[in-house]
Amino acid sequence: MAQPDSCSDEFYELMLKCWFLDPDERPTPIDIVATLTPLDGPLHDDNGLNMPEDECKSKPIEENAIHLSE
């Protein structure tokens, strides 16, 4: 999977780790929170972490899933 232009290196690295074939190599929920917490700030407003919950759920799954096939 190629790194999206708007995706920080830290976020991209986390995304890749989540897809490791061996589940034991994937990050734990604690690891994920520890990685995402510093990314949720004013320098990273474009990463989607600050999106209001109702906005996250406003699109049908089909529209959100289009990016998964790219």
CHARMM internal coordinates of N, CA and C (Angstrom, degrees):
IC EDIT
DIST 1 N 1 CA 1.4472
DIST 1 CA 1 C 1.5291
ANGL 1 N 1 CA 1 C 107.30
DIST 1 C 2 N 1.3063
ANGL 1 CA 1 C 2 N 115.67
DIHE 1 N 1 CA 1 C 2 N 127.47
DIST 2 N 2 CA 1.4654
ANGL 1 C 2 N 2 CA 120.74
DIHE 1 CA 1 C 2 N 2 CA 178.81
DIST 2 CA 2 C 1.5247
ANGL 2 N 2 CA 2 C 110.42
DIHE 1 C 2 N 2 CA 2 C -77.18
DIST 2 C 3 N 1.3165
ANGL 2 CA 2 C 3 N 115.83
DIHE 2 N 2 CA 2 C 3 N 149.66
DIST 3 N 3 CA 1.4644
ANGL 2 C 3 N 3 CA 121.19
DIHE 2 CA 2 C 3 N 3 CA 179.86
DIST 3 CA 3 C 1.5266
ANGL 3 N 3 CA 3 C 109.67
DIHE 2 C 3 N 3 CA 3 C -75.49
DIST 3 C 4 N 1.3409
ANGL 3 CA 3 C 4 N 117.72
DIHE 3 N 3 CA 3 C 4 N 122.05
DIST 4 N 4 CA 1.4675
ANGL 3 C 4 N 4 CA 120.37
DIHE 3 CA 3 C 4 N 4 CA 176.28
DIST 4 CA 4 C 1.5302
ANGL 4 N 4 CA 4 C 110.55
DIHE 3 C 4 N 4 CA 4 C -61.98
DIST 4 C 5 N 1.3189
ANGL 4 CA 4 C 5 N 116.82
DIHE 4 N 4 CA 4 C 5 N 148.23
DIST 5 N 5 CA 1.4662
ANGL 4 C 5 N 5 CA 121.69
DIHE 4 CA 4 C 5 N 5 CA -178.93
DIST 5 CA 5 C 1.5216
ANGL 5 N 5 CA 5 C 112.30
DIHE 4 C 5 N 5 CA 5 C -57.03
DIST 5 C 6 N 1.3153
ANGL 5 CA 5 C 6 N 117.00
DIHE 5 N 5 CA 5 C 6 N -36.94
DIST 6 N 6 CA 1.4654
ANGL 5 C 6 N 6 CA 120.74
DIHE 5 CA 5 C 6 N 6 CA -175.70
DIST 6 CA 6 C 1.5297
ANGL 6 N 6 CA 6 C 113.16
DIHE 5 C 6 N 6 CA 6 C -87.85
DIST 6 C 7 N 1.3128
ANGL 6 CA 6 C 7 N 117.23
DIHE 6 N 6 CA 6 C 7 N 7.39
DIST 7 N 7 CA 1.4679
ANGL 6 C 7 N 7 CA 122.02
DIHE 6 CA 6 C 7 N 7 CA -175.66
DIST 7 CA 7 C 1.5270
ANGL 7 N 7 CA 7 C 110.01
DIHE 6 C 7 N 7 CA 7 C -101.05
DIST 7 C 8 N 1.3276
ANGL 7 CA 7 C 8 N 115.93
DIHE 7 N 7 CA 7 C 8 N 125.66
DIST 8 N 8 CA 1.4659
ANGL 7 C 8 N 8 CA 119.90
DIHE 7 CA 7 C 8 N 8 CA 178.21
DIST 8 CA 8 C 1.5314
ANGL 8 N 8 CA 8 C 109.79
DIHE 7 C 8 N 8 CA 8 C -68.36
DIST 8 C 9 N 1.3248
ANGL 8 CA 8 C 9 N 115.84
DIHE 8 N 8 CA 8 C 9 N 158.82
DIST 9 N 9 CA 1.4639
ANGL 8 C 9 N 9 CA 120.45
DIHE 8 CA 8 C 9 N 9 CA 178.73
DIST 9 CA 9 C 1.5248
ANGL 9 N 9 CA 9 C 111.47
DIHE 8 C 9 N 9 CA 9 C -59.77
DIST 9 C 10 N 1.3412
ANGL 9 CA 9 C 10 N 116.71
DIHE 9 N 9 CA 9 C 10 N -40.74
DIST 10 N 10 CA 1.4673
ANGL 9 C 10 N 10 CA 120.81
DIHE 9 CA 9 C 10 N 10 CA -179.08
DIST 10 CA 10 C 1.5259
ANGL 10 N 10 CA 10 C 111.25
DIHE 9 C 10 N 10 CA 10 C -63.90
DIST 10 C 11 N 1.3251
ANGL 10 CA 10 C 11 N 116.24
DIHE 10 N 10 CA 10 C 11 N -43.79
DIST 11 N 11 CA 1.4617
ANGL 10 C 11 N 11 CA 120.69
DIHE 10 CA 10 C 11 N 11 CA -179.10
DIST 11 CA 11 C 1.5259
ANGL 11 N 11 CA 11 C 110.32
DIHE 10 C 11 N 11 CA 11 C -67.44
DIST 11 C 12 N 1.3270
ANGL 11 CA 11 C 12 N 116.48
DIHE 11 N 11 CA 11 C 12 N -40.81
DIST 12 N 12 CA 1.4644
ANGL 11 C 12 N 12 CA 121.07
DIHE 11 CA 11 C 12 N 12 CA 179.46
DIST 12 CA 12 C 1.5307
ANGL 12 N 12 CA 12 C 110.89
DIHE 11 C 12 N 12 CA 12 C -63.51
DIST 12 C 13 N 1.3176
ANGL 12 CA 12 C 13 N 116.80
DIHE 12 N 12 CA 12 C 13 N -43.05
DIST 13 N 13 CA 1.4596
ANGL 12 C 13 N 13 CA 121.00
DIHE 12 CA 12 C 13 N 13 CA 178.36
DIST 13 CA 13 C 1.5296
ANGL 13 N 13 CA 13 C 110.52
DIHE 12 C 13 N 13 CA 13 C -59.89
DIST 13 C 14 N 1.3261
ANGL 13 CA 13 C 14 N 116.29
DIHE 13 N 13 CA 13 C 14 N -41.93
DIST 14 N 14 CA 1.4650
ANGL 13 C 14 N 14 CA 120.42
DIHE 13 CA 13 C 14 N 14 CA 177.60
DIST 14 CA 14 C 1.5259
ANGL 14 N 14 CA 14 C 110.68
DIHE 13 C 14 N 14 CA 14 C -63.40
DIST 14 C 15 N 1.3223
ANGL 14 CA 14 C 15 N 116.64
DIHE 14 N 14 CA 14 C 15 N -43.65
DIST 15 N 15 CA 1.4712
ANGL 14 C 15 N 15 CA 120.23
DIHE 14 CA 14 C 15 N 15 CA 178.86
DIST 15 CA 15 C 1.5267
ANGL 15 N 15 CA 15 C 110.58
DIHE 14 C 15 N 15 CA 15 C -57.76
DIST 15 C 16 N 1.3208
ANGL 15 CA 15 C 16 N 116.62
DIHE 15 N 15 CA 15 C 16 N -45.66
DIST 16 N 16 CA 1.4614
ANGL 15 C 16 N 16 CA 119.97
DIHE 15 CA 15 C 16 N 16 CA -179.52
DIST 16 CA 16 C 1.5247
ANGL 16 N 16 CA 16 C 111.53
DIHE 15 C 16 N 16 CA 16 C -63.09
DIST 16 C 17 N 1.3187
ANGL 16 CA 16 C 17 N 116.96
DIHE 16 N 16 CA 16 C 17 N -41.94
DIST 17 N 17 CA 1.4680
ANGL 16 C 17 N 17 CA 120.96
DIHE 16 CA 16 C 17 N 17 CA 179.64
DIST 17 CA 17 C 1.5273
ANGL 17 N 17 CA 17 C 111.41
DIHE 16 C 17 N 17 CA 17 C -61.37
DIST 17 C 18 N 1.3239
ANGL 17 CA 17 C 18 N 116.76
DIHE 17 N 17 CA 17 C 18 N -34.73
DIST 18 N 18 CA 1.4699
ANGL 17 C 18 N 18 CA 120.69
DIHE 17 CA 17 C 18 N 18 CA -179.27
DIST 18 CA 18 C 1.5259
ANGL 18 N 18 CA 18 C 111.96
DIHE 17 C 18 N 18 CA 18 C -66.41
DIST 18 C 19 N 1.3211
ANGL 18 CA 18 C 19 N 117.93
DIHE 18 N 18 CA 18 C 19 N -18.90
DIST 19 N 19 CA 1.4586
ANGL 18 C 19 N 19 CA 122.17
DIHE 18 CA 18 C 19 N 19 CA -178.22
DIST 19 CA 19 C 1.5276
ANGL 19 N 19 CA 19 C 113.27
DIHE 18 C 19 N 19 CA 19 C -102.25
DIST 19 C 20 N 1.3417
ANGL 19 CA 19 C 20 N 118.80
DIHE 19 N 19 CA 19 C 20 N 9.01
DIST 20 N 20 CA 1.4661
ANGL 19 C 20 N 20 CA 120.46
DIHE 19 CA 19 C 20 N 20 CA 176.45
DIST 20 CA 20 C 1.5235
ANGL 20 N 20 CA 20 C 109.37
DIHE 19 C 20 N 20 CA 20 C -56.13
DIST 20 C 21 N 1.3258
ANGL 20 CA 20 C 21 N 116.57
DIHE 20 N 20 CA 20 C 21 N 139.25
DIST 21 N 21 CA 1.4646
ANGL 20 C 21 N 21 CA 120.59
DIHE 20 CA 20 C 21 N 21 CA 179.96
DIST 21 CA 21 C 1.5226
ANGL 21 N 21 CA 21 C 112.03
DIHE 20 C 21 N 21 CA 21 C -62.89
DIST 21 C 22 N 1.3106
ANGL 21 CA 21 C 22 N 116.98
DIHE 21 N 21 CA 21 C 22 N -39.94
DIST 22 N 22 CA 1.4661
ANGL 21 C 22 N 22 CA 121.36
DIHE 21 CA 21 C 22 N 22 CA 179.87
DIST 22 CA 22 C 1.5289
ANGL 22 N 22 CA 22 C 108.93
DIHE 21 C 22 N 22 CA 22 C -83.05
DIST 22 C 23 N 1.3308
ANGL 22 CA 22 C 23 N 117.87
DIHE 22 N 22 CA 22 C 23 N 113.25
DIST 23 N 23 CA 1.4704
ANGL 22 C 23 N 23 CA 120.41
DIHE 22 CA 22 C 23 N 23 CA -178.48
DIST 23 CA 23 C 1.5261
ANGL 23 N 23 CA 23 C 113.65
DIHE 22 C 23 N 23 CA 23 C -56.61
DIST 23 C 24 N 1.3279
ANGL 23 CA 23 C 24 N 117.08
DIHE 23 N 23 CA 23 C 24 N -28.67
DIST 24 N 24 CA 1.4674
ANGL 23 C 24 N 24 CA 119.94
DIHE 23 CA 23 C 24 N 24 CA 179.50
DIST 24 CA 24 C 1.5265
ANGL 24 N 24 CA 24 C 112.53
DIHE 23 C 24 N 24 CA 24 C -68.76
DIST 24 C 25 N 1.3287
ANGL 24 CA 24 C 25 N 116.92
DIHE 24 N 24 CA 24 C 25 N -19.53
DIST 25 N 25 CA 1.4647
ANGL 24 C 25 N 25 CA 121.25
DIHE 24 CA 24 C 25 N 25 CA 178.89
DIST 25 CA 25 C 1.5318
ANGL 25 N 25 CA 25 C 112.10
DIHE 24 C 25 N 25 CA 25 C -89.29
DIST 25 C 26 N 1.3271
ANGL 25 CA 25 C 26 N 116.84
DIHE 25 N 25 CA 25 C 26 N -12.56
DIST 26 N 26 CA 1.4685
ANGL 25 C 26 N 26 CA 120.66
DIHE 25 CA 25 C 26 N 26 CA -179.85
DIST 26 CA 26 C 1.5251
ANGL 26 N 26 CA 26 C 110.34
DIHE 25 C 26 N 26 CA 26 C -74.08
DIST 26 C 27 N 1.3311
ANGL 26 CA 26 C 27 N 117.04
DIHE 26 N 26 CA 26 C 27 N 152.53
DIST 27 N 27 CA 1.4691
ANGL 26 C 27 N 27 CA 119.22
DIHE 26 CA 26 C 27 N 27 CA 178.76
DIST 27 CA 27 C 1.5266
ANGL 27 N 27 CA 27 C 111.45
DIHE 26 C 27 N 27 CA 27 C -67.27
DIST 27 C 28 N 1.3136
ANGL 27 CA 27 C 28 N 115.20
DIHE 27 N 27 CA 27 C 28 N 146.33
DIST 28 N 28 CA 1.4619
ANGL 27 C 28 N 28 CA 121.02
DIHE 27 CA 27 C 28 N 28 CA 175.14
DIST 28 CA 28 C 1.5304
ANGL 28 N 28 CA 28 C 108.15
DIHE 27 C 28 N 28 CA 28 C -79.52
DIST 28 C 29 N 1.3260
ANGL 28 CA 28 C 29 N 117.70
DIHE 28 N 28 CA 28 C 29 N 165.90
DIST 29 N 29 CA 1.4721
ANGL 28 C 29 N 29 CA 118.99
DIHE 28 CA 28 C 29 N 29 CA 175.03
DIST 29 CA 29 C 1.5317
ANGL 29 N 29 CA 29 C 112.54
DIHE 28 C 29 N 29 CA 29 C -55.06
DIST 29 C 30 N 1.3172
ANGL 29 CA 29 C 30 N 116.86
DIHE 29 N 29 CA 29 C 30 N -36.57
DIST 30 N 30 CA 1.4706
ANGL 29 C 30 N 30 CA 120.26
DIHE 29 CA 29 C 30 N 30 CA 178.41
DIST 30 CA 30 C 1.5278
ANGL 30 N 30 CA 30 C 110.13
DIHE 29 C 30 N 30 CA 30 C -65.44
DIST 30 C 31 N 1.3420
ANGL 30 CA 30 C 31 N 116.99
DIHE 30 N 30 CA 30 C 31 N -41.55
DIST 31 N 31 CA 1.4654
ANGL 30 C 31 N 31 CA 120.78
DIHE 30 CA 30 C 31 N 31 CA 177.13
DIST 31 CA 31 C 1.5269
ANGL 31 N 31 CA 31 C 111.05
DIHE 30 C 31 N 31 CA 31 C -61.61
DIST 31 C 32 N 1.3282
ANGL 31 CA 31 C 32 N 116.01
DIHE 31 N 31 CA 31 C 32 N -41.24
DIST 32 N 32 CA 1.4636
ANGL 31 C 32 N 32 CA 120.46
DIHE 31 CA 31 C 32 N 32 CA -178.92
DIST 32 CA 32 C 1.5208
ANGL 32 N 32 CA 32 C 110.56
DIHE 31 C 32 N 32 CA 32 C -64.05
DIST 32 C 33 N 1.3240
ANGL 32 CA 32 C 33 N 116.80
DIHE 32 N 32 CA 32 C 33 N -46.93
DIST 33 N 33 CA 1.4680
ANGL 32 C 33 N 33 CA 120.50
DIHE 32 CA 32 C 33 N 33 CA 178.80
DIST 33 CA 33 C 1.5251
ANGL 33 N 33 CA 33 C 110.30
DIHE 32 C 33 N 33 CA 33 C -61.57
DIST 33 C 34 N 1.3253
ANGL 33 CA 33 C 34 N 117.05
DIHE 33 N 33 CA 33 C 34 N -42.69
DIST 34 N 34 CA 1.4667
ANGL 33 C 34 N 34 CA 120.75
DIHE 33 CA 33 C 34 N 34 CA -179.70
DIST 34 CA 34 C 1.5252
ANGL 34 N 34 CA 34 C 111.46
DIHE 33 C 34 N 34 CA 34 C -63.24
DIST 34 C 35 N 1.3212
ANGL 34 CA 34 C 35 N 117.40
DIHE 34 N 34 CA 34 C 35 N -32.95
DIST 35 N 35 CA 1.4629
ANGL 34 C 35 N 35 CA 121.19
DIHE 34 CA 34 C 35 N 35 CA 178.70
DIST 35 CA 35 C 1.5197
ANGL 35 N 35 CA 35 C 111.24
DIHE 34 C 35 N 35 CA 35 C -77.66
DIST 35 C 36 N 1.3299
ANGL 35 CA 35 C 36 N 117.19
DIHE 35 N 35 CA 35 C 36 N -41.80
DIST 36 N 36 CA 1.4651
ANGL 35 C 36 N 36 CA 120.68
DIHE 35 CA 35 C 36 N 36 CA -174.77
DIST 36 CA 36 C 1.5231
ANGL 36 N 36 CA 36 C 113.43
DIHE 35 C 36 N 36 CA 36 C -77.36
DIST 36 C 37 N 1.3131
ANGL 36 CA 36 C 37 N 118.18
DIHE 36 N 36 CA 36 C 37 N -31.29
DIST 37 N 37 CA 1.4633
ANGL 36 C 37 N 37 CA 120.82
DIHE 36 CA 36 C 37 N 37 CA -175.63
DIST 37 CA 37 C 1.5250
ANGL 37 N 37 CA 37 C 112.73
DIHE 36 C 37 N 37 CA 37 C -55.20
DIST 37 C 38 N 1.3393
ANGL 37 CA 37 C 38 N 120.28
DIHE 37 N 37 CA 37 C 38 N -48.62
DIST 38 N 38 CA 1.4693
ANGL 37 C 38 N 38 CA 118.51
DIHE 37 CA 37 C 38 N 38 CA 179.15
DIST 38 CA 38 C 1.5287
ANGL 38 N 38 CA 38 C 113.25
DIHE 37 C 38 N 38 CA 38 C -69.34
DIST 38 C 39 N 1.3287
ANGL 38 CA 38 C 39 N 117.40
DIHE 38 N 38 CA 38 C 39 N -18.72
DIST 39 N 39 CA 1.4660
ANGL 38 C 39 N 39 CA 120.46
DIHE 38 CA 38 C 39 N 39 CA -179.29
DIST 39 CA 39 C 1.5209
ANGL 39 N 39 CA 39 C 112.12
DIHE 38 C 39 N 39 CA 39 C -81.41
DIST 39 C 40 N 1.3168
ANGL 39 CA 39 C 40 N 117.75
DIHE 39 N 39 CA 39 C 40 N -14.66
DIST 40 N 40 CA 1.4626
ANGL 39 C 40 N 40 CA 122.32
DIHE 39 CA 39 C 40 N 40 CA -176.33
DIST 40 CA 40 C 1.5253
ANGL 40 N 40 CA 40 C 109.71
DIHE 39 C 40 N 40 CA 40 C -91.27
DIST 40 C 41 N 1.3195
ANGL 40 CA 40 C 41 N 115.91
DIHE 40 N 40 CA 40 C 41 N 72.44
DIST 41 N 41 CA 1.4574
ANGL 40 C 41 N 41 CA 120.44
DIHE 40 CA 40 C 41 N 41 CA -178.83
DIST 41 CA 41 C 1.5140
ANGL 41 N 41 CA 41 C 110.89
DIHE 40 C 41 N 41 CA 41 C -146.75
DIST 41 C 42 N 1.3171
ANGL 41 CA 41 C 42 N 117.23
DIHE 41 N 41 CA 41 C 42 N -178.23
DIST 42 N 42 CA 1.4591
ANGL 41 C 42 N 42 CA 120.98
DIHE 41 CA 41 C 42 N 42 CA -175.45
DIST 42 CA 42 C 1.5237
ANGL 42 N 42 CA 42 C 114.06
DIHE 41 C 42 N 42 CA 42 C -62.40
DIST 42 C 43 N 1.3327
ANGL 42 CA 42 C 43 N 117.90
DIHE 42 N 42 CA 42 C 43 N -25.99
DIST 43 N 43 CA 1.4588
ANGL 42 C 43 N 43 CA 119.33
DIHE 42 CA 42 C 43 N 43 CA 179.43
DIST 43 CA 43 C 1.5202
ANGL 43 N 43 CA 43 C 112.23
DIHE 42 C 43 N 43 CA 43 C -78.02
DIST 43 C 44 N 1.3211
ANGL 43 CA 43 C 44 N 116.05
DIHE 43 N 43 CA 43 C 44 N -11.54
DIST 44 N 44 CA 1.4598
ANGL 43 C 44 N 44 CA 120.24
DIHE 43 CA 43 C 44 N 44 CA -175.18
DIST 44 CA 44 C 1.5264
ANGL 44 N 44 CA 44 C 111.82
DIHE 43 C 44 N 44 CA 44 C -126.38
DIST 44 C 45 N 1.3045
ANGL 44 CA 44 C 45 N 118.16
DIHE 44 N 44 CA 44 C 45 N 33.87
DIST 45 N 45 CA 1.4611
ANGL 44 C 45 N 45 CA 120.24
DIHE 44 CA 44 C 45 N 45 CA -179.10
DIST 45 CA 45 C 1.5242
ANGL 45 N 45 CA 45 C 112.56
DIHE 44 C 45 N 45 CA 45 C -63.37
DIST 45 C 46 N 1.3346
ANGL 45 CA 45 C 46 N 117.88
DIHE 45 N 45 CA 45 C 46 N -20.80
DIST 46 N 46 CA 1.4526
ANGL 45 C 46 N 46 CA 120.52
DIHE 45 CA 45 C 46 N 46 CA -177.00
DIST 46 CA 46 C 1.5260
ANGL 46 N 46 CA 46 C 113.38
DIHE 45 C 46 N 46 CA 46 C -85.80
DIST 46 C 47 N 1.3336
ANGL 46 CA 46 C 47 N 118.74
DIHE 46 N 46 CA 46 C 47 N 3.35
DIST 47 N 47 CA 1.4602
ANGL 46 C 47 N 47 CA 120.15
DIHE 46 CA 46 C 47 N 47 CA -177.90
DIST 47 CA 47 C 1.5285
ANGL 47 N 47 CA 47 C 113.46
DIHE 46 C 47 N 47 CA 47 C -86.30
DIST 47 C 48 N 1.3271
ANGL 47 CA 47 C 48 N 117.85
DIHE 47 N 47 CA 47 C 48 N -1.92
DIST 48 N 48 CA 1.4545
ANGL 47 C 48 N 48 CA 121.30
DIHE 47 CA 47 C 48 N 48 CA 177.74
DIST 48 CA 48 C 1.5084
ANGL 48 N 48 CA 48 C 114.59
DIHE 47 C 48 N 48 CA 48 C 87.09
DIST 48 C 49 N 1.3294
ANGL 48 CA 48 C 49 N 118.12
DIHE 48 N 48 CA 48 C 49 N -6.27
DIST 49 N 49 CA 1.4582
ANGL 48 C 49 N 49 CA 120.01
DIHE 48 CA 48 C 49 N 49 CA -177.46
DIST 49 CA 49 C 1.5191
ANGL 49 N 49 CA 49 C 112.22
DIHE 48 C 49 N 49 CA 49 C -72.31
DIST 49 C 50 N 1.3123
ANGL 49 CA 49 C 50 N 117.78
DIHE 49 N 49 CA 49 C 50 N -20.05
DIST 50 N 50 CA 1.4621
ANGL 49 C 50 N 50 CA 121.04
DIHE 49 CA 49 C 50 N 50 CA -179.38
DIST 50 CA 50 C 1.5300
ANGL 50 N 50 CA 50 C 112.32
DIHE 49 C 50 N 50 CA 50 C -97.06
DIST 50 C 51 N 1.3173
ANGL 50 CA 50 C 51 N 117.16
DIHE 50 N 50 CA 50 C 51 N 8.66
DIST 51 N 51 CA 1.4539
ANGL 50 C 51 N 51 CA 121.19
DIHE 50 CA 50 C 51 N 51 CA -177.96
DIST 51 CA 51 C 1.5317
ANGL 51 N 51 CA 51 C 109.74
DIHE 50 C 51 N 51 CA 51 C -70.77
DIST 51 C 52 N 1.3308
ANGL 51 CA 51 C 52 N 117.55
DIHE 51 N 51 CA 51 C 52 N 132.48
DIST 52 N 52 CA 1.4695
ANGL 51 C 52 N 52 CA 120.12
DIHE 51 CA 51 C 52 N 52 CA 177.75
DIST 52 CA 52 C 1.5302
ANGL 52 N 52 CA 52 C 111.16
DIHE 51 C 52 N 52 CA 52 C -59.54
DIST 52 C 53 N 1.3231
ANGL 52 CA 52 C 53 N 115.96
DIHE 52 N 52 CA 52 C 53 N 144.87
DIST 53 N 53 CA 1.4600
ANGL 52 C 53 N 53 CA 120.81
DIHE 52 CA 52 C 53 N 53 CA -175.78
DIST 53 CA 53 C 1.5249
ANGL 53 N 53 CA 53 C 112.33
DIHE 52 C 53 N 53 CA 53 C -57.02
DIST 53 C 54 N 1.3381
ANGL 53 CA 53 C 54 N 117.43
DIHE 53 N 53 CA 53 C 54 N -42.00
DIST 54 N 54 CA 1.4634
ANGL 53 C 54 N 54 CA 118.91
DIHE 53 CA 53 C 54 N 54 CA -178.51
DIST 54 CA 54 C 1.5253
ANGL 54 N 54 CA 54 C 111.34
DIHE 53 C 54 N 54 CA 54 C -65.43
DIST 54 C 55 N 1.3193
ANGL 54 CA 54 C 55 N 117.94
DIHE 54 N 54 CA 54 C 55 N -30.02
DIST 55 N 55 CA 1.4568
ANGL 54 C 55 N 55 CA 121.32
DIHE 54 CA 54 C 55 N 55 CA 177.80
DIST 55 CA 55 C 1.5314
ANGL 55 N 55 CA 55 C 110.72
DIHE 54 C 55 N 55 CA 55 C -72.82
DIST 55 C 56 N 1.3286
ANGL 55 CA 55 C 56 N 117.34
DIHE 55 N 55 CA 55 C 56 N -34.67
DIST 56 N 56 CA 1.4647
ANGL 55 C 56 N 56 CA 121.71
DIHE 55 CA 55 C 56 N 56 CA 178.54
DIST 56 CA 56 C 1.5237
ANGL 56 N 56 CA 56 C 110.98
DIHE 55 C 56 N 56 CA 56 C -63.54
DIST 56 C 57 N 1.3113
ANGL 56 CA 56 C 57 N 115.90
DIHE 56 N 56 CA 56 C 57 N -33.92
DIST 57 N 57 CA 1.4592
ANGL 56 C 57 N 57 CA 120.74
DIHE 56 CA 56 C 57 N 57 CA -175.08
DIST 57 CA 57 C 1.5227
ANGL 57 N 57 CA 57 C 112.85
DIHE 56 C 57 N 57 CA 57 C -97.96
DIST 57 C 58 N 1.3211
ANGL 57 CA 57 C 58 N 117.81
DIHE 57 N 57 CA 57 C 58 N 8.61
DIST 58 N 58 CA 1.4563
ANGL 57 C 58 N 58 CA 119.82
DIHE 57 CA 57 C 58 N 58 CA -172.56
DIST 58 CA 58 C 1.5212
ANGL 58 N 58 CA 58 C 114.00
DIHE 57 C 58 N 58 CA 58 C -83.11
DIST 58 C 59 N 1.3219
ANGL 58 CA 58 C 59 N 118.86
DIHE 58 N 58 CA 58 C 59 N -15.75
DIST 59 N 59 CA 1.4551
ANGL 58 C 59 N 59 CA 120.85
DIHE 58 CA 58 C 59 N 59 CA -178.64
DIST 59 CA 59 C 1.5275
ANGL 59 N 59 CA 59 C 109.53
DIHE 58 C 59 N 59 CA 59 C -103.60
DIST 59 C 60 N 1.3313
ANGL 59 CA 59 C 60 N 116.73
DIHE 59 N 59 CA 59 C 60 N 143.84
DIST 60 N 60 CA 1.4637
ANGL 59 C 60 N 60 CA 119.21
DIHE 59 CA 59 C 60 N 60 CA 175.42
DIST 60 CA 60 C 1.5273
ANGL 60 N 60 CA 60 C 110.09
DIHE 59 C 60 N 60 CA 60 C -61.29
DIST 60 C 61 N 1.3030
ANGL 60 CA 60 C 61 N 116.57
DIHE 60 N 60 CA 60 C 61 N 154.15
DIST 61 N 61 CA 1.4606
ANGL 60 C 61 N 61 CA 121.56
DIHE 60 CA 60 C 61 N 61 CA -177.92
DIST 61 CA 61 C 1.5213
ANGL 61 N 61 CA 61 C 111.20
DIHE 60 C 61 N 61 CA 61 C -56.54
DIST 61 C 62 N 1.3134
ANGL 61 CA 61 C 62 N 117.92
DIHE 61 N 61 CA 61 C 62 N -38.66
DIST 62 N 62 CA 1.4595
ANGL 61 C 62 N 62 CA 120.64
DIHE 61 CA 61 C 62 N 62 CA -178.20
DIST 62 CA 62 C 1.5272
ANGL 62 N 62 CA 62 C 111.10
DIHE 61 C 62 N 62 CA 62 C -57.46
DIST 62 C 63 N 1.3328
ANGL 62 CA 62 C 63 N 117.52
DIHE 62 N 62 CA 62 C 63 N -40.93
DIST 63 N 63 CA 1.4598
ANGL 62 C 63 N 63 CA 120.62
DIHE 62 CA 62 C 63 N 63 CA 179.97
DIST 63 CA 63 C 1.5150
ANGL 63 N 63 CA 63 C 111.07
DIHE 62 C 63 N 63 CA 63 C -68.29
DIST 63 C 64 N 1.3261
ANGL 63 CA 63 C 64 N 117.23
DIHE 63 N 63 CA 63 C 64 N -38.72
DIST 64 N 64 CA 1.4601
ANGL 63 C 64 N 64 CA 121.11
DIHE 63 CA 63 C 64 N 64 CA 179.98
DIST 64 CA 64 C 1.5273
ANGL 64 N 64 CA 64 C 111.56
DIHE 63 C 64 N 64 CA 64 C -72.40
DIST 64 C 65 N 1.3206
ANGL 64 CA 64 C 65 N 117.92
DIHE 64 N 64 CA 64 C 65 N -29.68
DIST 65 N 65 CA 1.4591
ANGL 64 C 65 N 65 CA 121.88
DIHE 64 CA 64 C 65 N 65 CA -174.74
DIST 65 CA 65 C 1.5224
ANGL 65 N 65 CA 65 C 113.16
DIHE 64 C 65 N 65 CA 65 C -82.44
DIST 65 C 66 N 1.3119
ANGL 65 CA 65 C 66 N 118.50
DIHE 65 N 65 CA 65 C 66 N -10.20
DIST 66 N 66 CA 1.4611
ANGL 65 C 66 N 66 CA 120.91
DIHE 65 CA 65 C 66 N 66 CA -178.99
DIST 66 CA 66 C 1.5216
ANGL 66 N 66 CA 66 C 110.57
DIHE 65 C 66 N 66 CA 66 C -54.99
DIST 66 C 67 N 1.3167
ANGL 66 CA 66 C 67 N 117.69
DIHE 66 N 66 CA 66 C 67 N -39.93
DIST 67 N 67 CA 1.4598
ANGL 66 C 67 N 67 CA 121.63
DIHE 66 CA 66 C 67 N 67 CA -176.39
DIST 67 CA 67 C 1.5261
ANGL 67 N 67 CA 67 C 112.35
DIHE 66 C 67 N 67 CA 67 C -68.32
DIST 67 C 68 N 1.3161
ANGL 67 CA 67 C 68 N 118.22
DIHE 67 N 67 CA 67 C 68 N -20.35
DIST 68 N 68 CA 1.4573
ANGL 67 C 68 N 68 CA 120.69
DIHE 67 CA 67 C 68 N 68 CA -179.02
DIST 68 CA 68 C 1.5186
ANGL 68 N 68 CA 68 C 111.88
DIHE 67 C 68 N 68 CA 68 C -68.14
DIST 68 C 69 N 1.3205
ANGL 68 CA 68 C 69 N 117.21
DIHE 68 N 68 CA 68 C 69 N -27.70
DIST 69 N 69 CA 1.4555
ANGL 68 C 69 N 69 CA 120.04
DIHE 68 CA 68 C 69 N 69 CA -177.80
DIST 69 CA 69 C 1.5181
ANGL 69 N 69 CA 69 C 112.64
DIHE 68 C 69 N 69 CA 69 C -86.50
DIST 69 C 70 N 1.3192
ANGL 69 CA 69 C 70 N 117.49
DIHE 69 N 69 CA 69 C 70 N -5.96
DIST 70 N 70 CA 1.4697
ANGL 69 C 70 N 70 CA 120.26
DIHE 69 CA 69 C 70 N 70 CA -177.45
DIST 70 CA 70 C 1.5013
ANGL 70 N 70 CA 70 C 112.17
DIHE 69 C 70 N 70 CA 70 C -82.43
END
COOR INIT
IC SEED 1 N 1 CA 1 C
IC BUILD
